[in-house]
Amino acid sequence: MNGDGGIILTAEALIAGATDTTVREGLGVLVAEGRITAIGPLDDLAVMAPGAERLHLEGCVLMPGLVNAHQHGRGLTQIQLGFPDMILEAWQTTKRRRGWLDPAAMVPLAAMQMLASGVTATIHANTTWGEAGRQPDDLARTIAAYDAAGLRALVGIGAQDRASLVFPAEDQPGFVAGLPPELRELVGNPDPPIFATTADEAATLHDRIAESLPGHGRITLAFAPAGPQWVSDALFTGLAQAARTRGGVPIHMHALESVAQAAAAQRLYPEGTLARLEALGVLGPATSLAHAAHLTPADIAVAARTGTRLVRNPASNLRLGCGTAPLAAYLAAGVGVAVGTDCQTMDDDEDLWKELRLAARLATVPSWQAAGPPDSATLLGMATTQGAATMGLAGRIGQLAPGLAADVIAVDLRRVRGVYADPSVPLLDLLLARADARDVRLTMVDGRVLYRDGAFPQMDATAIAAAAAEAASRARAPWSPGREAAVAGLVEAVRAHYAARAP
């Protein structure tokens, strides 16, 4: 859409970002070669770039693109794929009802949904697509899909070496031995090599993929250990070392997501989960912990001291019986917090605006002495600058400023304002209280318009939807009445395992 002369974006207003929430009118954004060249009055920009294309977004505000800091690229939601909500560990067990999902079909649909909601960058966490030994090929398919979509993505290389069926690991042999024969047959190898099982394997895979990444730099890699109860100290130490020797590769993991995980952590890490991770060299500004719904005060202090970032996933935690992360406590301690959908939003629609709003509502503490919910600048920061830092892209995306990547969105203000909006209410407050994906008119990544007014110039939406539906249908291949019954029995056995160990 924009040629060599660049493009000038104009709208009713502009909000540069979380560190400068002033609403400015009469300004445009000059974009050239994937970057923001200048921000200023239209006449000045026209003089700077007389050959630039002009694109005016009537009734809109220009803002930095949003960052979805934790999701799995599934495109179709869990209930669409046949996995209704239930408590997390039981829900994870139901995945045995289906087979491999092709990320080449799933990720493009997820990318479309994110672009349509104003997301320009995302963290694709370690993802089990349903078959051991496929991670290298699945990662290649995932990266190719994000590259084709144009979305900026940090893609996680999964690592796990224990407790795939139940945790703590020392409980798993007895659990399997106690299952009836038909369920032991269903389980097979209780620790299949879904992800890398050693640090050397993960590092080798990282290096091989890094050599073939597209040269534009939109796709980067992270080490993605599955989570403390699934990863041994030796594997954590090796991954931390591999990340350091490669210049500070980000580490992104699930941590303390559920009640069962918190209970297991008390046994595994009596000194505190984050204290152990710090001692193993895992924590720091390049490390982020998704969910983090059950951090203790001591854990919070470690996260703040080490600069470790947390990613809030409010709807996922509610839908899967994990509880509510104490966002207010995290922010009060000075912890950097981003936000992600986890492909499990409250309205099942992959809308990051609503997730951000839900996080804010759940942070309201019923006390006159409490600080109150996060203010609008903090919330916008969670969805932009904090997400950028979590991706290792601080100072490169997340703000509208000259020299930064041209990741820009335009949000229509008409429905947001409705029939009346009191002029005393700041525009950013109004946006964060009322805007959602329906209001996004344009999404630009690296200076390319990837979404505008319901259309995707670079993508065939009809073909992508059809491919996702076909892949989901193929994933039903293992289904049979007998398998369905066996999985249901295994789910109940898993429930009983954790219920017997609940505090």
NORTA-V201277 format. One record per pair of residues at least 12 apart in sequence whose C-alpha atoms are under 10 Angstrom apart, sorted by the first residue. I is the first residue (numbers start at 1). J is the second residue. Records with the same first field share a line. If there is no record, write none. Layout:
# NORTA-V201277
I=J / J
This chain:
# NORTA-V201277
1=53 / 55 / 447 / 448 / 449 / 450 / 457
2=31 / 32 / 33 / 34 / 52 / 53 / 54 / 55 / 447 / 448 / 449
3=32 / 33 / 51 / 52 / 53
4=32 / 33 / 51 / 52 / 53
5=31 / 32 / 33 / 49 / 50 / 51 / 52 / 53
6=30 / 31 / 32 / 33 / 34 / 35 / 36 / 37 / 49 / 50 / 51 / 52 / 53 / 54 / 447
7=28 / 29 / 30 / 31 / 32 / 33 / 36 / 45 / 46 / 49 / 51 / 52 / 53 / 54 / 55 / 447 / 448
8=28 / 29 / 30 / 31 / 32 / 36 / 37 / 38 / 39 / 42 / 45 / 46 / 49 / 51 / 52 / 53 / 54 / 55 / 56
9=27 / 28 / 29 / 30 / 31 / 39 / 42 / 52 / 53 / 54 / 55 / 56 / 57 / 62 / 408 / 410
10=25 / 26 / 27 / 28 / 29 / 30 / 39 / 40 / 41 / 42 / 54 / 55 / 56 / 57 / 58 / 60 / 61 / 62 / 410
11=25 / 26 / 27 / 28 / 29 / 55 / 56 / 57 / 58 / 59 / 60 / 61 / 62 / 410 / 411 / 412
12=24 / 25 / 26 / 27 / 28 / 56 / 57 / 58 / 59 / 60 / 61 / 62 / 410 / 412 / 413
13=25 / 26 / 27 / 28 / 57 / 58 / 59 / 60 / 61 / 62 / 63 / 410 / 411 / 413 / 427
14=26 / 27 / 28 / 29 / 39 / 60 / 61 / 62 / 63 / 64 / 400 / 410
15=61 / 62 / 63 / 64 / 399 / 400 / 427 / 428
16=39 / 62 / 63 / 64 / 398 / 399 / 400 / 401 / 408
17=62 / 63 / 64 / 65 / 377 / 380 / 381 / 384 / 385 / 398 / 399 / 400 / 401
18=63 / 64 / 376 / 377 / 378 / 379 / 380 / 381 / 382 / 383 / 384 / 385 / 386 / 398 / 399 / 400 / 428
19=377 / 378 / 380 / 381 / 385 / 399
20=377 / 399 / 400
21=63 / 376 / 377 / 380 / 426 / 427 / 428
22=426 / 427 / 428
23=61 / 62 / 426 / 427 / 428
24=40 / 61 / 62
25=40 / 41 / 61
26=40 / 41 / 42 / 43
27=39 / 40 / 41 / 42 / 43 / 44 / 45 / 62
28=40 / 41 / 42 / 43 / 44 / 45 / 46 / 54 / 55 / 56 / 62
29=41 / 42 / 45 / 54 / 55 / 62 / 400 / 401 / 402 / 406 / 408
30=42 / 45 / 46 / 48 / 49 / 52 / 53 / 54 / 402 / 406 / 447
31=49 / 52 / 53 / 402 / 403 / 405 / 406 / 407 / 408 / 446 / 447 / 448
32=49 / 52 / 405 / 406 / 446 / 447 / 448
33=405 / 406 / 446 / 447 / 448
34=216 / 403 / 404 / 405 / 406 / 407 / 444 / 445 / 446 / 447 / 448
35=396 / 397 / 400 / 401 / 402 / 403 / 404 / 405 / 406 / 407 / 445 / 446 / 447
36=400 / 401 / 402 / 403 / 404 / 405 / 406 / 407 / 408 / 446 / 447
37=49 / 401 / 402 / 403 / 404 / 405 / 406
38=400 / 401 / 402 / 403 / 404
39=400 / 401 / 402
42=54
56=410
57=410 / 411 / 412 / 441 / 442
58=410 / 411 / 412 / 413 / 414 / 441
59=410 / 411 / 412 / 413 / 414
60=409 / 410 / 411 / 412 / 413 / 414 / 439 / 440 / 441 / 442
61=409 / 410 / 411 / 412 / 413 / 427 / 428 / 431 / 440 / 441
62=400 / 408 / 409 / 410 / 411 / 412 / 441 / 442 / 443
63=118 / 384 / 398 / 399 / 400 / 407 / 408 / 409 / 410 / 411 / 443
64=118 / 119 / 120 / 380 / 383 / 384 / 385 / 397 / 398 / 399 / 400 / 401 / 405 / 406 / 407 / 408 / 409 / 410 / 443 / 444
65=115 / 117 / 118 / 119 / 120 / 121 / 383 / 384 / 385 / 397 / 398 / 399 / 400 / 406 / 407 / 408 / 409 / 410 / 442 / 443 / 444 / 445
66=114 / 115 / 117 / 118 / 119 / 120 / 121 / 122 / 339 / 352 / 353 / 380 / 381 / 382 / 383 / 384 / 385 / 387 / 388 / 397 / 398 / 399 / 407 / 408 / 409 / 443
67=114 / 118 / 119 / 120 / 121 / 122 / 123 / 152 / 153 / 338 / 339 / 340 / 352 / 381 / 382 / 383 / 384 / 385 / 386 / 387 / 388 / 389 / 390 / 391 / 397 / 398
68=114 / 118 / 119 / 120 / 121 / 122 / 123 / 124 / 153 / 311 / 338 / 339 / 340 / 341 / 342 / 350 / 351 / 352 / 355 / 382 / 383 / 384 / 387 / 388 / 391
69=119 / 121 / 122 / 123 / 124 / 125 / 153 / 154 / 252 / 288 / 290 / 310 / 311 / 312 / 313 / 337 / 338 / 339 / 340 / 341 / 342 / 352 / 382 / 383 / 384 / 386 / 387 / 388 / 389 / 390 / 391
70=122 / 123 / 124 / 125 / 126 / 154 / 252 / 253 / 254 / 288 / 289 / 290 / 291 / 311 / 312 / 313 / 338 / 339 / 340 / 341 / 342 / 343 / 387 / 390
71=110 / 122 / 123 / 124 / 125 / 126 / 127 / 290 / 313 / 339 / 340 / 341 / 342 / 343 / 344 / 350
72=103 / 106 / 107 / 110 / 122 / 123 / 124 / 125 / 126 / 127 / 128 / 129 / 155 / 156 / 341 / 342 / 343 / 344
73=103 / 104 / 105 / 106 / 107 / 108 / 109 / 110 / 111 / 113 / 114 / 122 / 123 / 124 / 125 / 126 / 127 / 142 / 145 / 146 / 342 / 343
74=101 / 102 / 103 / 104 / 105 / 106 / 107 / 108 / 109 / 110 / 111 / 124 / 127 / 129 / 342 / 343 / 468
75=103 / 105 / 106 / 107 / 108 / 109 / 110 / 111 / 112 / 113 / 114 / 343 / 349 / 350 / 464 / 465 / 468 / 469
76=106 / 107 / 109 / 110 / 113 / 343 / 344 / 348 / 349 / 350 / 465 / 468 / 469 / 472
77=110 / 342 / 343 / 344 / 345 / 348 / 349 / 350
78=91 / 95 / 343 / 344 / 348
79=344 / 348
80=348 / 469 / 472
81=95 / 98 / 101 / 469 / 472 / 473 / 475 / 476
82=94 / 95 / 97 / 98 / 472 / 476
83=95 / 97 / 98
84=319 / 320
85=316 / 318 / 319 / 320 / 321 / 344
86=318 / 319 / 320 / 321 / 322
87=258 / 259 / 260 / 317 / 318 / 319 / 320 / 321 / 322 / 495
88=257 / 258 / 259 / 260 / 261 / 316 / 317 / 319 / 320 / 321 / 322 / 495
89=165 / 166 / 167 / 258 / 259 / 260 / 261 / 320 / 321 / 322 / 491 / 494 / 495 / 498
90=320 / 488 / 490 / 491 / 492 / 493 / 494 / 495 / 496 / 498
91=320 / 321 / 491 / 494 / 495
92=165 / 320 / 491 / 494
93=164 / 165 / 166 / 487 / 488 / 490 / 491 / 492 / 494 / 495
94=484 / 487 / 488 / 490 / 491
95=128 / 129 / 130 / 487
96=130 / 186 / 187 / 478 / 479 / 483 / 484 / 486 / 487 / 488 / 490 / 491
97=130 / 475 / 476 / 477 / 478 / 479 / 480 / 483 / 484 / 485 / 486 / 487 / 488
98=129 / 130 / 472 / 473 / 474 / 475 / 476 / 477 / 478 / 479 / 483 / 484
99=129 / 130 / 131 / 472 / 473 / 474 / 475 / 476 / 477 / 478 / 479
100=128 / 129 / 130 / 131 / 132 / 134 / 471 / 472 / 474 / 475 / 476 / 477 / 478
101=128 / 129 / 130 / 131 / 138 / 468 / 470 / 471 / 472 / 473 / 474 / 475 / 476
102=129 / 130 / 138 / 141 / 142 / 467 / 468 / 470 / 471 / 472 / 474 / 475
103=127 / 129 / 137 / 138 / 139 / 140 / 141 / 142 / 143 / 144 / 145 / 468 / 471
104=138 / 139 / 140 / 141 / 142 / 143 / 144 / 145 / 146 / 464 / 467 / 468 / 471
105=141 / 142 / 145 / 463 / 464 / 465 / 466 / 467 / 468 / 469 / 470 / 471 / 472
106=129 / 141 / 142 / 145 / 464 / 465 / 467 / 468 / 469 / 471 / 472
107=124 / 141 / 142 / 143 / 144 / 145 / 146 / 149 / 464 / 468
108=142 / 144 / 145 / 146 / 147 / 148 / 149 / 150 / 151 / 459 / 460 / 461 / 464 / 465 / 467 / 468
109=145 / 149 / 459 / 461 / 463 / 464 / 465 / 466 / 467 / 468
110=145 / 146 / 149 / 343 / 350 / 464 / 468
111=145 / 146 / 148 / 149 / 150 / 151 / 152 / 153
112=146 / 149 / 150 / 151 / 450 / 451 / 455 / 456 / 459 / 460 / 461 / 464 / 465
113=349 / 350 / 351 / 437
114=151 / 341 / 349 / 350 / 351 / 352 / 437 / 443 / 451
115=149 / 150 / 151 / 409 / 437 / 440 / 442 / 443 / 444 / 445 / 450 / 451 / 452 / 456
116=350 / 351 / 409 / 437 / 438 / 439 / 440 / 441 / 442 / 443 / 450 / 451 / 452 / 453 / 454 / 455 / 456
117=349 / 350 / 351 / 352 / 353 / 409 / 411 / 435 / 436 / 437 / 438 / 439 / 440 / 441 / 442 / 443 / 451
118=351 / 352 / 353 / 407 / 408 / 409 / 410 / 411 / 436 / 437 / 438 / 439 / 440 / 441 / 442 / 443 / 444 / 451
119=151 / 152 / 351 / 352 / 353 / 383 / 384 / 407 / 408 / 409 / 437 / 440 / 443 / 444 / 445
120=150 / 151 / 152 / 153 / 384 / 397 / 398 / 406 / 407 / 408 / 409 / 443 / 444 / 445 / 446 / 450
121=150 / 151 / 152 / 153 / 154 / 218 / 219 / 384 / 387 / 388 / 391 / 397 / 398 / 407 / 445
122=146 / 151 / 152 / 153 / 154 / 155 / 219 / 340 / 387 / 388 / 390 / 391
123=152 / 153 / 154 / 155 / 156 / 220 / 221 / 222 / 252 / 340 / 342 / 387 / 388 / 390 / 391
124=142 / 143 / 146 / 153 / 154 / 155 / 156 / 157 / 221 / 222 / 224 / 252 / 342
125=154 / 155 / 156 / 157 / 158 / 222 / 223 / 224 / 225 / 226 / 252 / 253 / 254 / 290 / 342
126=139 / 155 / 156 / 157 / 158 / 159 / 195 / 222 / 223 / 224 / 225 / 226 / 252 / 253 / 254
127=139 / 142 / 155 / 156 / 157 / 158 / 194 / 195 / 224 / 226
128=158 / 194 / 195
129=194 / 475
130=194 / 475
131=192 / 193 / 194 / 195
132=191 / 192 / 193 / 194 / 195
133=192 / 193 / 194 / 195 / 196
134=193 / 194 / 195
135=157 / 158 / 193 / 194 / 195 / 196 / 205
136=157 / 195 / 196 / 202 / 205 / 206 / 208 / 209
139=155 / 156 / 157 / 158 / 205 / 209
140=209 / 212 / 213
142=155
143=155 / 209 / 213 / 214 / 219 / 220 / 221
144=213 / 214 / 219
146=218 / 219
147=213 / 214 / 216 / 217 / 218 / 219
148=458 / 459
149=450 / 456 / 458 / 459
150=218 / 219 / 444 / 445 / 446 / 448 / 449 / 450 / 458 / 459
151=218 / 219 / 407 / 444 / 445 / 446 / 450
152=217 / 218 / 219 / 220 / 391 / 407 / 445 / 446
153=217 / 218 / 219 / 220 / 221 / 391
154=218 / 219 / 220 / 221 / 222 / 223 / 250 / 252 / 390 / 391 / 392 / 393
155=219 / 220 / 221 / 222 / 223 / 224 / 250 / 252 / 391
156=206 / 220 / 221 / 222 / 223 / 224 / 225 / 226 / 250 / 251 / 252 / 253
157=195 / 196 / 202 / 203 / 205 / 206 / 209 / 221 / 222 / 223 / 224 / 225 / 226 / 251 / 252
158=194 / 195 / 196 / 197 / 202 / 222 / 223 / 224 / 225 / 226 / 227 / 252 / 253
159=193 / 194 / 195 / 196 / 197 / 198 / 199 / 201 / 202 / 223 / 224 / 225 / 226 / 227 / 230 / 231 / 235 / 236 / 239 / 253
160=191 / 192 / 193 / 194 / 195 / 196 / 197 / 198 / 199 / 202 / 224 / 225 / 226 / 227 / 228 / 229 / 230 / 231 / 232 / 235 / 236
161=191 / 192 / 193 / 194 / 195 / 196 / 197 / 198 / 199 / 225 / 226 / 229 / 230 / 231 / 232 / 234 / 235
162=190 / 191 / 192 / 193 / 197 / 226 / 228 / 229 / 230 / 231 / 232
163=190 / 191 / 229 / 230 / 231 / 232
164=189 / 190 / 191 / 192 / 193 / 194 / 226 / 229 / 230 / 231
165=187 / 189 / 190 / 191 / 192 / 230 / 494
166=190 / 191 / 229 / 230 / 260 / 494 / 497 / 498
167=229 / 230 / 260 / 261 / 263 / 264 / 265 / 268 / 497 / 498
168=228 / 229 / 230 / 260 / 261 / 263 / 264 / 265 / 267 / 268
169=229 / 230 / 231 / 232 / 264 / 268
171=497
172=190 / 191 / 497
173=190
175=493 / 494 / 497
176=188 / 189 / 190 / 493
178=493
179=489 / 490 / 493
180=489 / 490
182=482 / 483 / 486 / 489 / 490
183=483 / 485 / 486 / 487 / 488 / 489 / 490 / 493
184=486 / 490
185=486
186=483 / 486 / 487 / 490
187=486 / 487 / 490
195=224 / 225 / 226
196=224 / 225 / 235
197=225 / 231 / 232 / 235
198=231 / 232 / 234 / 235 / 236 / 238 / 239
199=223 / 225 / 234 / 235 / 236 / 237 / 238 / 239 / 240 / 241 / 242 / 243
200=235 / 238 / 239 / 242
201=239
202=223 / 224 / 225 / 235 / 238 / 239 / 242
203=223 / 238 / 239 / 241 / 242 / 243 / 246
204=242
206=221 / 222 / 223 / 242 / 243 / 246 / 249
207=221 / 246
209=221
216=446
218=445 / 446
220=249 / 250 / 391 / 392
221=249 / 250 / 251 / 391 / 392
222=243 / 248 / 249 / 250 / 251 / 252 / 253 / 286 / 287 / 391 / 392
223=239 / 240 / 242 / 243 / 249 / 250 / 251 / 252 / 253 / 287
224=239 / 250 / 251 / 252 / 253 / 254 / 287 / 288 / 289
225=239 / 251 / 252 / 253 / 254 / 255
226=252 / 253 / 254 / 255
227=252 / 253 / 254 / 255 / 256 / 257 / 261 / 289 / 290
228=253 / 254 / 255 / 256 / 261 / 264 / 265 / 268 / 269 / 273 / 274 / 276 / 277
229=254 / 255 / 256 / 261 / 262 / 264 / 265 / 268 / 269 / 273
230=254 / 255 / 261
233=276 / 277 / 279 / 280
234=280
235=280
236=277 / 280 / 281 / 282
237=277 / 279 / 280 / 281 / 282
238=280 / 281 / 282
239=251 / 280 / 281 / 282
240=277 / 280 / 281 / 282 / 283 / 287
241=280 / 281 / 282
243=282 / 286
244=281 / 282 / 286
248=284 / 285 / 286 / 287 / 392
249=286 / 287 / 391 / 392
250=284 / 285 / 286 / 287 / 288 / 389 / 390 / 391 / 392
251=282 / 283 / 284 / 285 / 286 / 287 / 288 / 289 / 390 / 391 / 392
252=286 / 287 / 288 / 289 / 290 / 309 / 310 / 311 / 390 / 391
253=287 / 288 / 289 / 290 / 291 / 292 / 310 / 311
254=288 / 289 / 290 / 291 / 292 / 310 / 311
255=273 / 274 / 288 / 289 / 290 / 291 / 292 / 293 / 294 / 295 / 310
256=273 / 274 / 289 / 290 / 291 / 292 / 293 / 294 / 295 / 296 / 322 / 325
257=289 / 290 / 291 / 292 / 293 / 294 / 295 / 313 / 316 / 317 / 320 / 321 / 322 / 323 / 324 / 325
258=291 / 292 / 293 / 294 / 317 / 320 / 321 / 322 / 323 / 324
259=293 / 294 / 321 / 322 / 323 / 498 / 502 / 503
260=322 / 497 / 498 / 499 / 501 / 502 / 503
261=294 / 322 / 498
262=292 / 293 / 294 / 295 / 296 / 502 / 503
263=294 / 498 / 501 / 502 / 503
264=498 / 501 / 502
271=298
272=295 / 296 / 297 / 298 / 299 / 302
273=295 / 296 / 298 / 299 / 302
274=295 / 296 / 298 / 299 / 300 / 301 / 302 / 303 / 306 / 308
275=298 / 299 / 301 / 302 / 303
276=299
277=302
278=302 / 303 / 306 / 308
282=308
283=302 / 303 / 305 / 306 / 307 / 308 / 309
284=302 / 303 / 304 / 305 / 306 / 307 / 308 / 309
285=303 / 304 / 305 / 306 / 307 / 308 / 309 / 336 / 389 / 390 / 392
286=306 / 307 / 308 / 309 / 389 / 390 / 391 / 392
287=303 / 306 / 307 / 308 / 309 / 310 / 389 / 390 / 391 / 392
288=303 / 307 / 308 / 309 / 310 / 311 / 336 / 337 / 338 / 387 / 389 / 390 / 391
289=303 / 308 / 309 / 310 / 311 / 312 / 337 / 338 / 390
290=309 / 310 / 311 / 312 / 313 / 337 / 338 / 339 / 340 / 342
291=310 / 311 / 312 / 313 / 314 / 316 / 317 / 322 / 323 / 324 / 325 / 339 / 340 / 342
292=309 / 310 / 311 / 312 / 313 / 317 / 322 / 324 / 325 / 326 / 327
293=310 / 311 / 312 / 313 / 314 / 317 / 322 / 323 / 324 / 325 / 326 / 327
294=322 / 323 / 324 / 325 / 326
295=325 / 326 / 330
296=326
297=329 / 330 / 333
300=326 / 329 / 330 / 331 / 332 / 333 / 334 / 335
301=330 / 333 / 334 / 335
302=333 / 335
303=330 / 333 / 334 / 335 / 336
304=330 / 331 / 332 / 333 / 334 / 335 / 336
305=333 / 334 / 335
306=335
307=334 / 335 / 336
308=335 / 336 / 337 / 390
309=330 / 335 / 336 / 337 / 338 / 386 / 387 / 389 / 390
310=327 / 330 / 335 / 336 / 337 / 338 / 339 / 386 / 387 / 390
311=325 / 327 / 336 / 337 / 338 / 339 / 340 / 341 / 382 / 386 / 387 / 390
312=324 / 325 / 326 / 327 / 337 / 338 / 339 / 340 / 341 / 342 / 355 / 356 / 359 / 382
313=325 / 338 / 339 / 340 / 341 / 342 / 343 / 344 / 345 / 355 / 356 / 358 / 359
314=327 / 339 / 340 / 341 / 342 / 344 / 345 / 346 / 354 / 355 / 356 / 357 / 358 / 359 / 360 / 361 / 362 / 363
315=340 / 341 / 342 / 343 / 344 / 345 / 346 / 347 / 348 / 354 / 355 / 356 / 358 / 359
316=340 / 341 / 342 / 343 / 344 / 345 / 346 / 348 / 355
317=342 / 344 / 345 / 346
318=344 / 345 / 346
319=344 / 345 / 346
320=344
324=359 / 362 / 363
325=359 / 362 / 363
326=359 / 362 / 363 / 364 / 365
327=359 / 360 / 362 / 363 / 364 / 365 / 373 / 374
328=359 / 360 / 362 / 363 / 364 / 365 / 370 / 371 / 372 / 373 / 374
329=363 / 365 / 370 / 371
330=363
331=363 / 374 / 378
332=371 / 374
336=378 / 381 / 382 / 385 / 386 / 387 / 389 / 390
337=378 / 379 / 381 / 382 / 383 / 385 / 386 / 387 / 389 / 390
338=356 / 378 / 379 / 380 / 381 / 382 / 383 / 384 / 385 / 386 / 387 / 388 / 389 / 390
339=352 / 353 / 355 / 356 / 359 / 379 / 381 / 382 / 383 / 384 / 386 / 387
340=352 / 355 / 356 / 382 / 383 / 387
341=353 / 354 / 355 / 356
345=358
346=358
349=437
350=437
351=436 / 437 / 438
352=383 / 436 / 437
353=380 / 383 / 431 / 432 / 433 / 434 / 435 / 436 / 437
354=432 / 433 / 434 / 435 / 436 / 437
355=383 / 436
356=379 / 380 / 382 / 383 / 432 / 433
357=379 / 432 / 433 / 434 / 435 / 436
358=433
359=373 / 374 / 379
360=372 / 373 / 374 / 375 / 376 / 378 / 379 / 432 / 433
361=373 / 374
375=428 / 429 / 432
376=426 / 427 / 428 / 429 / 430 / 431 / 432 / 433
377=428 / 429 / 432
379=428 / 429 / 432
380=398 / 428 / 429 / 432
381=398 / 399
382=398
383=398
384=397 / 398 / 399
385=397 / 398 / 399
386=398
397=445 / 446
404=446
405=444 / 445 / 446 / 447
406=444 / 445 / 446 / 447 / 448 / 449
407=443 / 444 / 445 / 446 / 447 / 448 / 449
408=442 / 443 / 444 / 445 / 446 / 447 / 448 / 449
409=440 / 441 / 442 / 443 / 444 / 445 / 449 / 451 / 452
410=439 / 440 / 441 / 442 / 443 / 444 / 452
411=431 / 435 / 436 / 437 / 438 / 439 / 440 / 441 / 442 / 443
412=431 / 435 / 436 / 438 / 439 / 440 / 441 / 442
413=427 / 430 / 431 / 434 / 435 / 439 / 440
414=439
415=434 / 435 / 436 / 438 / 439
416=430 / 431 / 432 / 433 / 434 / 435 / 436 / 438 / 439
417=430 / 431 / 434 / 435
418=434
438=453 / 454
439=453
440=452 / 453 / 454
441=453 / 454 / 455
442=454 / 455 / 456
443=456
